[in-house]
Amino acid sequence: MRAETFDFLVIGSGLAGLTYALRASEHGTVAVLTKSDVAESNTNYAQGGIAAAVGEADSWELHEQDTLVAGAGLCDAAAVRHLVQNAPAAIAWLRDLGANFDPDLGREGGHSRNRIVRHADRTGGEVERAMVHAVGTHPNIRVYDHAFATELLVADGRCVGAAARIEGLGMRTFRARACMLATGGCGKLYQHTTNPSVATGDGVALAAQVGARIRGMEFMQFHPTTLFHPQLRSFLISEAVRGAGATLRNHLGTRFMYDYDPRLELAPRDVVARAIDAEIKRLGTWCVYLDTTHLQREALEEEFPTIWARLASVGVEMHRDWIPVVPAQHYSCGGVDTDLEGRTSLPGLYAAGEAAHTGVHGANRLASNSLLEAIVFATAAAAASANDPEPAAVSEPGKPQCVPEAESVLLRRALQRTMMEHAGIVRTDAGLREAADTIRGLKEEFLGHVGAPFSTHPIETSNLLTVGTLVVDAALARRENVGLHFNSDLVGELEGV
């Protein structure tokens, strides 16, 4: 098998991966493996923005406090402080790369100040545009598109690279003194998710397979407001819309957040998502509604052009119609456990972005802290890994196990139904145990059909089964209701919403 050698290896091409690549390129050569096109990532779909205390009436202390409150007491205080103190520098760096931001700051749920740096409702796309250009023109960085990492390589107790299948080239090994996991989230565990199709938990699964420590997987964030419509299923309606004054109503027209939290529509996401879930179940309806009809048409069209256009394409006019919405899986607060410099428990292996558990988010991520976290911790990881030793020799990787793609599709759908029903917004002990049994059976079925030619879909499904087990086991072990983890058996009823 052909071997490639670089100083640094990056798996994933979202904001965390590309930040690490650009920063590490100051110290040596970098290979970036992305299983789709380089711009296809959760970053590219992020609407809201990047939180940073850059306003005159703001401070990192206030940003820190808001983050700690949202995290429900489970944040790592040192990680939070590192995040918020480095936020202004992160924004300045993006501007230097050519990212354009609006002159005014936005406001989102859980924030006590206007501190959301944004580019209308396409912040992620604008940031990814600037990053992809910078990476594509850098002489020390080589990007491998359609490169699927199948295995992390370990020698002498260190991660020394990875094996990957590259479309048109076949299997390759990549040897490097540091390997960065920046593969993003695992939204495809669920039937309803705002994540793109590439979000199959690959990085967490790869890390788990080599024994790296995983933490916080029970804290799965559901975005409260995604469009309920057959033509744009799970299309995200940014939290910034509620920040601009939108209200939530049930089908009777009642503004129901008064019954759930004094912060109303700007309460943290876990609170709003559970309130919507409870309201839907209480009234036996399919959805609730986001009301923007009292806001000015010109302001809506100017501030939310992407949302405005997408809704209009299915006949929903923001200035006239209530927008039908439901919660959908949006972000995993757990991942591969890291320190403040992105190091995992396996030397030579680093993680950043949604694939990582830095401790910043605790039990619930504060809105618009995710893109910020990706930049800050990937930057720290690049500096730390510059001093890593040369890797040992790479051993021959194993052959990836595949099942027929049709079988993979059926297994994945069964997994997604199970996770949505039993490991979603509200959980029960019996439901979680049933999910654990179902996933165990799906794994056995997968292993009973191995032997098909290589295909990415089955390997992704295998990764999702691994991550699904991590989520369910962590949820069963968590014997308190905190943040995004809500088990109704722990209170006996849903009064705790």
C-alpha positions in Angstrom: 0.0 0.0 0.0 1.4 3.4 -1.0 2.5 5.6 1.9 2.5 9.4 2.1 4.5 11.4 4.6 3.6 14.8 6.0 4.5 16.7 9.1 0.8 17.1 10.0 -2.4 15.2 9.1 -5.9 16.6 9.3 -9.0 14.5 9.0 -11.9 16.8 8.2 -12.3 20.2 6.4 -14.6 22.3 8.5 -13.5 25.3 10.4 -11.5 23.4 13.0 -9.7 21.3 10.4 -8.8 24.2 8.1 -7.8 26.4 11.0 -5.4 23.7 12.2 -4.1 23.2 8.7 -3.3 26.9 8.2 -1.7 27.3 11.7 0.3 24.1 11.4 1.5 25.0 7.9 3.7 27.6 9.6 5.7 24.6 11.1 5.7 22.1 8.2 3.7 20.3 5.5 0.1 19.4 6.0 -2.3 16.9 4.4 -6.0 17.5 4.7 -8.3 14.5 4.1 -12.0 15.3 3.4 -14.4 12.6 2.6 -16.5 14.9 0.3 -15.6 18.3 -1.2 -13.5 20.5 0.9 -16.3 23.0 1.6 -18.9 20.3 2.6 -19.1 20.6 6.4 -21.3 21.8 9.3 -19.4 25.0 9.2 -20.7 25.8 5.7 -24.3 25.5 6.9 -24.0 27.6 10.1 -26.4 30.5 9.9 -26.1 32.4 13.2 -22.6 33.6 13.7 -19.6 33.6 16.0 -19.8 34.8 19.6 -17.1 37.3 20.8 -17.1 40.1 23.3 -16.1 42.8 20.8 -18.8 45.4 21.6 -18.3 48.4 23.7 -20.7 47.3 26.4 -19.4 43.8 26.5 -16.5 41.9 28.2 -15.0 38.5 28.2 -16.2 38.2 31.8 -19.9 38.5 30.6 -19.3 36.1 27.8 -17.8 33.7 30.3 -20.7 33.9 32.6 -23.3 33.4 29.9 -21.4 30.3 28.7 -21.2 28.9 32.2 -24.9 29.4 32.8 -25.8 27.7 29.6 -23.6 24.8 30.4 -25.6 24.1 33.5 -22.7 23.7 35.9 -20.7 21.2 33.9 -18.4 23.4 31.9 -14.7 23.2 32.4 -14.0 26.7 33.8 -10.4 26.9 32.4 -11.6 25.9 28.9 -14.3 28.5 29.0 -12.0 31.3 30.0 -9.5 30.2 27.4 -12.3 30.4 24.8 -13.7 33.8 25.6 -10.4 35.5 26.2 -9.2 34.4 22.7 -12.5 35.3 20.9 -11.5 38.8 19.7 -8.3 37.5 18.3 -10.1 34.8 16.5 -12.4 37.3 14.8 -9.4 39.5 13.9 -7.7 36.5 12.3 -10.8 35.6 10.2 -11.0 39.2 9.0 -7.3 39.1 8.0 -8.0 36.0 5.9 -10.7 38.0 4.1 -13.9 37.0 5.8 -16.5 39.8 5.7 -18.8 40.5 8.6 -21.8 42.8 9.1 -21.1 46.1 11.0 -23.7 45.4 13.7 -23.6 42.6 16.3 -26.5 40.2 16.7 -28.1 38.6 19.8 -29.0 35.0 20.4 -30.5 32.9 23.1 -28.6 32.8 26.4 -26.4 35.9 25.6 -26.7 38.9 27.9 -25.3 41.2 25.2 -25.3 41.7 21.5 -22.1 39.8 20.6 -22.8 37.7 17.6 -20.4 38.5 14.7 -22.2 37.5 11.6 -22.5 37.7 7.8 -26.3 38.0 7.5 -27.6 34.5 7.9 -24.7 32.8 6.0 -21.9 33.3 8.5 -20.6 29.8 8.2 -20.6 29.9 4.4 -18.6 33.2 4.4 -16.1 31.9 6.9 -15.7 28.6 4.9 -15.2 30.6 1.7 -12.3 32.6 3.1 -10.7 29.5 4.7 -11.0 27.3 1.6 -9.3 30.1 -0.4 -6.5 30.5 2.1 -5.9 26.7 2.3 -6.1 26.2 -1.5 -3.4 28.8 -2.1 -1.0 27.7 0.6 2.1 25.9 -0.7 2.5 23.8 2.4 -1.0 22.3 2.4 -2.3 19.5 0.2 -6.0 18.7 0.2 -7.2 15.3 -0.7 -10.9 15.4 -1.7 -13.1 12.3 -1.4 -10.6 10.7 0.9 -12.3 8.5 3.5 -10.2 7.7 6.7 -10.8 4.1 7.7 -8.3 3.6 10.5 -6.0 5.5 12.8 -2.5 4.1 12.9 -0.7 3.6 16.3 2.9 2.6 17.0 4.8 2.7 20.3 1.8 4.1 22.1 1.4 7.1 19.7 -0.9 8.0 16.8 1.4 8.1 13.8 -1.1 8.7 11.0 -4.1 7.1 9.3 -5.2 4.9 6.5 -7.7 6.3 4.0 -9.3 5.4 0.7 -9.0 8.1 -1.9 -11.4 8.2 -4.8 -9.5 7.3 -8.0 -6.3 6.4 -6.2 -7.3 3.6 -3.8 -6.0 2.9 -0.3 -3.1 5.0 1.1 -1.4 5.4 4.5 -0.6 8.8 5.7 2.3 9.1 8.2 2.6 12.3 10.3 3.9 13.3 13.7 0.5 14.7 14.7 -3.0 13.8 13.5 -5.9 16.2 14.0 -9.5 14.8 14.1 -11.8 17.5 12.9 -14.6 15.4 11.4 -17.5 17.3 12.8 -20.7 15.9 14.4 -22.9 12.8 14.3 -26.3 14.2 13.3 -27.0 11.3 11.0 -27.6 9.3 14.1 -31.1 10.8 14.1 -34.0 11.0 11.6 -34.3 14.7 12.0 -31.1 16.7 12.0 -29.8 20.0 10.6 -26.5 18.4 9.8 -25.3 17.6 6.3 -25.0 14.0 5.1 -21.3 13.8 6.0 -22.0 14.1 9.8 -21.7 10.4 10.6 -19.5 10.6 13.7 -16.4 9.3 12.0 -13.8 11.0 14.2 -15.4 9.9 17.5 -15.6 6.3 16.1 -12.0 6.3 14.9 -10.8 7.6 18.3 -12.9 5.1 20.2 -11.5 2.2 18.1 -7.9 3.1 19.3 -9.0 3.6 22.9 -9.0 7.4 23.2 -11.2 8.8 25.9 -14.7 9.9 24.9 -16.8 12.2 27.1 -20.2 13.9 27.2 -22.0 12.0 24.4 -25.3 12.1 26.3 -25.5 15.9 25.7 -27.0 16.0 22.3 -28.3 19.4 21.4 -31.6 19.8 19.5 -32.1 23.1 17.7 -35.6 24.3 18.7 -36.6 25.7 15.4 -36.3 23.8 12.2 -38.9 24.0 9.4 -41.7 21.5 9.5 -42.3 21.0 5.8 -42.0 17.9 3.5 -39.9 19.8 0.9 -37.3 21.4 3.2 -37.2 18.9 6.0 -35.1 20.1 9.0 -34.1 23.4 7.3 -32.8 25.5 10.2 -34.5 28.7 11.2 -31.6 30.5 12.9 -31.8 31.4 16.6 -31.0 35.0 15.4 -34.6 35.2 14.1 -35.8 34.8 17.7 -33.1 37.3 18.7 -34.6 39.8 16.3 -38.0 39.4 18.1 -39.8 36.4 16.7 -42.1 34.6 19.1 -43.2 31.0 19.5 -46.9 30.1 19.4 -48.9 26.9 19.5 -51.7 26.1 17.0 -54.2 28.0 19.3 -52.1 31.1 18.9 -50.8 31.2 22.5 -47.3 32.4 23.1 -46.5 29.5 25.3 -42.9 30.3 26.4 -44.5 32.3 29.2 -45.3 29.0 30.8 -41.8 27.6 30.7 -39.1 30.2 31.3 -38.9 33.9 32.2 -36.3 34.3 29.4 -39.0 33.3 26.9 -37.8 32.6 23.4 -34.3 33.6 24.3 -33.8 30.9 26.9 -31.0 28.4 26.2 -31.7 25.9 23.5 -32.3 22.9 25.8 -35.0 24.8 27.6 -36.7 26.0 24.4 -36.5 22.6 22.7 -38.0 20.8 25.7 -40.8 23.4 25.9 -41.7 22.9 22.2 -41.5 19.1 22.7 -43.8 19.3 25.7 -46.2 21.7 23.9 -46.5 19.4 20.9 -47.2 16.3 23.1 -49.6 18.2 25.3 -51.7 19.4 22.4 -51.2 16.4 20.2 -49.9 18.5 17.3 -47.2 18.0 14.7 -45.4 21.3 15.3 -45.5 24.8 16.8 -45.1 28.1 15.0 -42.5 30.8 14.8 -44.2 34.2 14.4 -42.4 36.9 12.6 -45.5 38.7 11.2 -45.1 41.6 13.6 -41.6 42.4 12.3 -40.8 44.7 9.4 -40.7 43.0 6.0 -37.6 45.0 4.9 -35.7 44.1 8.0 -36.5 40.4 7.7 -35.5 40.3 4.1 -32.3 42.1 4.6 -31.2 40.4 7.8 -32.2 36.8 6.9 -31.9 36.6 3.1 -31.2 32.9 2.9 -34.0 32.0 5.3 -36.4 34.4 3.5 -35.7 32.9 0.1 -35.8 29.3 1.2 -39.1 29.8 3.0 -40.6 31.7 0.0 -39.6 28.8 -2.3 -42.2 26.6 -0.4 -44.8 29.3 -0.1 -44.1 30.6 3.4 -43.8 34.4 3.6 -42.1 35.5 6.8 -43.9 38.8 7.1 -47.3 37.2 6.6 -47.2 33.6 7.7 -46.5 31.7 10.9 -43.5 29.4 10.3 -44.2 25.8 11.3 -41.2 24.5 13.3 -40.0 21.4 15.2 -36.8 20.6 17.1 -34.1 18.6 15.2 -30.7 17.3 16.3 -28.2 20.0 15.8 -25.0 19.6 17.7 -23.1 17.1 19.8 -21.5 18.6 23.0 -19.6 15.5 23.6 -16.7 14.0 21.7 -13.0 13.0 21.9 -11.8 14.3 25.3 -9.1 17.0 25.0 -7.0 19.4 27.1 -6.7 23.1 26.4 -4.2 22.4 23.6 -6.4 19.9 21.8 -4.5 16.8 23.0 -6.4 13.6 23.4 -5.6 10.8 25.8 -3.6 9.1 22.9 -0.3 10.9 22.3 0.0 12.3 18.8 -3.7 12.5 18.3 -5.5 15.8 18.6 -9.2 16.8 18.2 -11.0 20.1 17.7 -14.5 21.3 16.6 -17.6 19.3 17.1 -15.6 16.0 17.2 -13.9 17.1 20.4 -15.0 17.5 24.0 -13.1 20.5 25.2 -15.3 21.1 28.3 -16.4 24.4 27.0 -20.1 23.5 26.4 -20.8 21.5 29.6 -24.3 20.1 29.5 -25.5 22.6 26.8 -23.7 24.7 24.1 -24.4 28.4 24.2 -25.5 29.7 20.8 -22.6 30.7 18.4 -19.9 29.3 20.6 -19.2 26.4 18.3 -17.4 28.2 15.4 -15.4 30.1 18.0 -14.4 26.9 19.8 -13.2 25.4 16.5 -10.9 28.3 15.8 -9.5 28.8 19.3 -8.8 25.2 20.2 -7.5 24.2 16.7 -5.1 27.2 16.9 -3.8 26.0 20.3 -3.5 22.4 19.0 -1.4 23.6 16.0 1.0 25.3 18.3 1.3 22.3 20.7 1.7 19.7 17.9 4.6 21.7 16.4 6.8 20.1 19.0 5.7 16.5 18.5 8.4 14.0 17.6 8.9 12.3 14.3 6.5 9.3 13.9 7.6 5.7 14.1 7.2 3.4 11.1 3.6 2.8 9.9 2.3 -0.8 10.0 0.0 -2.1 7.3 -3.6 -1.2 8.1 -6.5 -3.8 8.2 -9.0 -4.1 5.4 -12.2 -2.1 6.0 -15.3 -4.2 6.7 -18.2 -3.5 4.4 -21.8 -4.8 4.0 -23.9 -4.4 0.9 -25.0 -0.8 0.6 -28.7 -1.7 0.5 -28.3 -3.5 3.8 -26.4 -0.5 5.2 -29.3 1.8 4.3 -31.8 -0.5 6.2 -29.5 -0.7 9.2 -29.0 3.0 9.4 -32.7 3.8 9.1 -33.4 1.5 12.0 -30.7 3.1 14.1 -32.0 6.6 13.3 -35.6 5.7 14.3 -34.4 4.2 17.5 -32.2 7.2 18.4 -35.0 9.7 17.7 -37.5 7.8 19.7 -35.4 6.8 22.7 -32.3 9.0 22.9 -33.7 12.3 21.8 -35.0 15.4 23.6 -36.8 13.4 26.4 -35.6 10.0 27.5 -36.6 7.2 29.8 -34.7 4.3 31.4 -36.7 1.7 29.5 -36.4 3.5 26.2 -32.6 3.8 26.6 -32.3 0.1 27.5 -34.4 -0.7 24.4 -32.1 1.5 22.3 -29.1 -0.3 23.6 -30.5 -3.7 22.8 -31.6 -2.5 19.3 -28.1 -1.2 18.5 -26.5 -4.3 19.8 -28.7 -6.3 17.4 -27.9 -4.0 14.5 -24.2 -4.4 15.1 -24.5 -8.2 15.1 -26.5 -8.0 11.8 -23.8 -5.7 10.3 -21.0 -8.2 11.3 -23.1 -11.0 9.8 -23.0 -9.4 6.4 -19.4 -8.2 6.0 -17.5 -9.0 2.8 -19.0 -6.5 0.3 -16.7 -4.3 -1.9 -15.5 -1.0 -0.4 -18.2 1.6 0.0 -18.2 4.7 2.3 -21.9 4.3 3.3 -21.4 1.0 5.2 -18.3 2.3 7.0 -20.2 5.4 8.0 -23.1 3.2 9.3 -20.6 1.2 11.3 -19.3 4.4 12.8 -22.8 5.6 13.6 -23.5 2.3 15.4 -20.3 2.8 17.5 -21.3 6.4 18.3 -24.9 5.4 19.0 -23.7 3.0 21.6 -21.6 5.8 23.2 -24.6 8.1 23.4 -27.0 5.6 24.8 -24.5 4.2 27.4 -23.6 7.8 28.6 -27.3 8.6 28.8 -28.0 5.6 30.9 -25.1 6.4 33.2 -26.2 10.0 33.8 -28.5 9.9 36.8 -29.4 13.5 36.9 -31.3 15.8 34.7 -29.0 18.5 33.5 -28.8 20.6 30.4 -29.5 18.6 27.3 -30.0 15.3 29.1 -33.5 14.9 30.4 -34.8 11.5 31.6 -38.4 11.7 32.7 -38.0 8.7 35.0 -35.7 10.8 37.2 -38.5 13.2 38.0 -41.5 10.9 37.4 -43.2 13.5 35.1 -42.4 16.3 32.7 -42.9 19.1 35.2 -39.2 19.9 35.1 -39.4 21.4 31.6 
